[in-house]
Amino acid sequence: MFIFEKRTQIPVRINNKNPRLAGIILSQYGGPDGELSASLRYLSQRFSMPDNMGIGVLTDIGTEELAHLEIVGSIVSQLTSGEGAKSFDRYGVGDYYVDHSNAVYPQNAAGAPFTAAYLQSKGDPIADITEDLAAEQKARATYDNILRLSDDPDVNNVIRFLREREVVHFQRFGDTMLTKLKAIIMKKKHC
Amino acid sequence: MENNLNGRQLLQAVDEASFYMQDLKLYLDTHPNDTVAIGMFKEAAKQYKACKEAFECACYPLNAEASRDEECWDWLMGAWPPQKL
């Protein structure tokens, strides 16, 4: 069950327009290491998690990723709202405008549409949590790249928050993994 | 404008309390026996509830069930993301 609140997790207030930067940030909406990929990965993997700690962590982090998807979509939308075809073209993203105009579409920065092939749901808790640890680091690295490409302070403040959350989620998945490994070792000792 | 500024402050209080609660929730998922953190979570949950109610009284509902107006469907009011408050 999901409950929507009419607010973003942190405020998104971008003052400048920049369709080119929007096209770069869009990768964290529908790209391989983006928030849609993260939320679908965790919210799918939880169905085969054998223990309540694993289920809880995947559900709670997966839900927060949906809130991040909303934040990234809000940044993209605010960077492009009200901009016309000419502006998109001037910023070098006329090809995006021709298919989606001012809409937010899940694709990566190069224009490839979102695909479930970005993620795995293996049914093996160690394999799944290991993938999740990597996913958090890949998302963190993507946010680092965005910070290298963007000089808009309104955008970067929000991106820094999202980057930090990847680090926290990595930590939580690490704790989950350690707990699982300890349980396996204890079981072996008692056999 | 003054109303908006006040609204922003009240919303920031909701954001902060909710974030504090979220971070404690994730921590408790992997440290379920930390009684100090459980106490902190309960306090955070109370704070969040109070901040949310204060915002909704002054501005607009954040959930449909917080709708107050009997004459009009006020759930539709306010800034829907990505609109800015």
Contacts between the chains, C-beta under 8 A, distances in Angstrom:
chain1	res1	chain2	res2	distance
A	3	B	63	6.6
A	4	B	63	7.4
A	5	B	62	4.7
A	5	B	63	6.1
A	6	B	60	7.5
A	6	B	61	7.3
A	6	B	62	5.0
A	6	B	63	7.5
A	6	B	78	6.0
A	6	B	79	7.5
A	6	B	80	5.9
A	6	B	81	7.5
A	7	B	11	6.3
A	7	B	14	6.8
A	7	B	15	6.9
A	7	B	62	6.0
A	7	B	81	7.0
A	8	B	81	4.8
A	8	B	82	7.8
A	9	B	15	7.0
A	9	B	18	7.6
A	9	B	19	6.9
A	9	B	22	7.9
A	10	B	15	5.9
A	10	B	19	7.4
A	11	B	8	7.6
A	11	B	11	7.4
A	11	B	12	7.3
A	11	B	15	6.9
A	11	B	84	7.7
A	11	B	85	7.4
A	12	B	81	7.1
A	12	B	82	6.3
A	12	B	84	7.6
A	13	B	84	5.1
A	53	B	29	6.4
A	53	B	30	6.6
A	53	B	32	7.4
A	56	B	29	4.6
A	57	B	26	7.3
A	57	B	29	4.8
A	57	B	30	6.5
A	60	B	22	7.9
A	60	B	25	5.9
A	60	B	26	5.8
A	60	B	29	6.0
A	61	B	26	6.7
A	64	B	22	6.5
A	64	B	26	7.8
A	70	B	81	5.7
A	73	B	81	7.9
A	73	B	82	6.8
A	74	B	81	5.0
A	74	B	82	3.5
A	75	B	82	7.8
A	77	B	82	4.2
A	78	B	82	5.4
A	78	B	84	7.6
A	81	B	82	7.7
A	168	B	23	7.0
A	168	B	26	6.9
A	169	B	26	7.6
A	172	B	26	5.0
A	172	B	27	7.5
A	172	B	29	6.8
A	172	B	30	5.7
A	175	B	30	3.7
A	175	B	31	7.3
A	176	B	29	7.9
A	176	B	30	5.7
A	179	B	30	6.6
